[in-house]
């Protein structure tokens, strides 16, 4: 994403300077003149802008003095406007014609006084009404402070990344909801229409042929040196698990995709290759390739939102609800180990056979660390609502279910969670990212159902 910061106008009165010089009376005739913005003030505004940007975005910063400059402005994905004099609301309408989001960031009255603050509300009012009349998306945001600006830019960056994502799906998409074999394909169409990403489909037969023809070198040292205990049956080979990872990584690179899902349940992939992609999915998520199992297309989209909002790999989970205990239990075999992309802290793990098919290798038993987590579930029918739950990891367990298992305390009533249930699988990420996920959902016109 490219973001351009704009000082829109040339002048404004430094409020603190006037107070310091004790010149808030008419003795200096200030009421008839407005000082040109100093280099120091412009640098301060630029610092506010650059310090609010997500780390990976491109950016530029310029001052606009007239409408012609707006018509000739360089192409950008987002414009951040700092309004000053002699800006008028028409300037903002001209900028909005570039059809990109506009963030308006007025400086506080305690810092600076500017006539620009009377014109930007006119634009906000008129653009809102015009967009409503023309039935087009309204992409104007007002930020009240630096934190607000930073979070709005982060949410817009998440939207941009999802809009420009390329997804590889191997096998038939999940039939949920309503267990209709046609619904999965319809959801793929809906996801592309509403969220703008590109979808690449690949048959299980093609994967099997790719497997048979693949001649790469397999080194399992990185697995054997990182696992805690190996509970695989003696006839199960770690080499096949590593081969699955290497093949999927190769396909992801060939197709130039940044997200991936595979129909690994009730599929000829299991019966032909005698191995599951659980390890591959765990590792790909740690490497920043958003990866979901079971070709659950809706959950993959949920994962994209949660992962890009939190900058943490997502754990796709089956939730178990126990209302009388007010307990939430979750499990699956594909948990990532990394806590966040900003740090290198990883969870320990053991390896077992795959739970549903014990003759297959392998499922990961990842030992999740105590702490706050955010859990999300996206509606499978209209893709219009997301359930958001804040919780705390209590302990890891060892029941007869998918290998990575966590007991959680949650904010809210389990009964209420069941009555507001969305999705089939959910996504869990380390940390509290409720606010950013909510903001991102607004960008996609998704209703956030936050249970507290």
Secondary structure, DSSP 8 states (H G I E B T S, - for coil): -EEEEEEESSB-EEHHHHHHTT--SSTT-GGG---B--HHHHHHHHHHHHHTS-TT-EEEEEEE-SHHHHHT----SEEEEEE-BT--HHHHHHHHTT-SEEEE----TTTEE-THHHHHHHHHHHHHHHHHHHT----EEE--SHHHHHHHHHHHHHHHHHHT-EEEEES----TTTT-TTHHHHHHHHHHHHH--EEEEE-HHHHHHHHHH-------HHHHTT-S-B---TT--HHHHHHHHHHHHHHHHHHT-SEEEE--SSSHHHHHH-B-SHHHHHHHHHTT-EEEETT-HHHHHHHHHHHHHHTS--EEEEEEEETTTTEEEEEES----BS-TTS--B--EEEEE-SSSTTSEEEEEE---SEEEEEEEE-SSSS-EEEEEEEEEEEE---SSSSEEEEEEESS-HHHHHHT---SSEEEEES--HHHHHHHHHHTT-EEEEE-
